[in-house]
Amino acid sequence: MKIGRLWQPHRPIFWLMLAFNALSSACAWAMRALPLNTVALLLLAFVALLNVGFGLAAAWALLRAPAPGEPDATAAGNRSCG
């Protein structure tokens, strides 16, 4: 896996990953900057953690996907010799 595979602006999942990460950052900023009661703080923390999880899942999907022009690893790489 190459970290360079995260940068795939032609794929919609790339933009979804960026949106999840931006939203979790906005939630973290709001938790820190705004005077919130306990329920709102817990709800915002839950949403931020959920967005982090979805952002990581999107990043993992980008890392595992074959690069454009690269053959699929499951089709060509799993043949046995003999």
N, C-alpha and C positions, 0 to 999 in steps of 0.2 A: 504494500500500500504506500502510496506517495501522498504527502501533504498537499502537493500541487493540484491534486484532484478535487480539493475543496473549491477551487476557483473554476466554476463552470456556469458563467452567467447565461448561457443559452438554455439551461435546464430550469424549469419552474421550481424544483425542490431547492435549488440554491437560493432563490429569492425568499422562499418560505423559511429556510434556515436563518437568513438575515432578519426576517420579520420577527421570528420567535426570539432571537437574541436581542433585538432592539426593544421588544415589548418587555422582556424580563429585565432589561436595564432600566426601562422607564418605571416598572413596578418597584425595583430596588430604590430608585431615586425618590419615588413617591413615599415609600415606607420611611425613608430617612428624613425627607424635607417637610412632609405635611403632618400636622397634628391629627392623628387618627385614633379612634377608640380601639379597643382590643379586638372586637369582631372584624372591623375593617382591616386592621393590621394583619390578622390571621388569614383573612380571605385574600388579601393582596400578596402575602407570602406564599400561599398555596398556588395562586395564579403564576407568580414568578417562578416557583419551582417546577410547575407543570410546563411552562414555556422553556425552561432550561432543558427539561427532559425531551421535549419535542425537537428542540434545536439540536441536541446531541444525536437524536435518532436520525434527523435529516442529514447531519454531517456524516454519520456512519454510512448512510445509504449512498452519499456522494463518494465516499472513500472506497466503498466496495464495488461501485458500478465501473464497468470497463470504460476506459477513455475512448473518445471518438476515433475510429480507425483501428482500434486495438481489438483483436479477436476475443470472443467471450471465453473466459477461463474454464467454464464448465464444459464447453463443447470441444475444445482442443487440448486442454491440459490434463484431462483425467483418463487418458488412454493408457492401458497397460502394455508393456512390451511383450511380445511373444505371441 
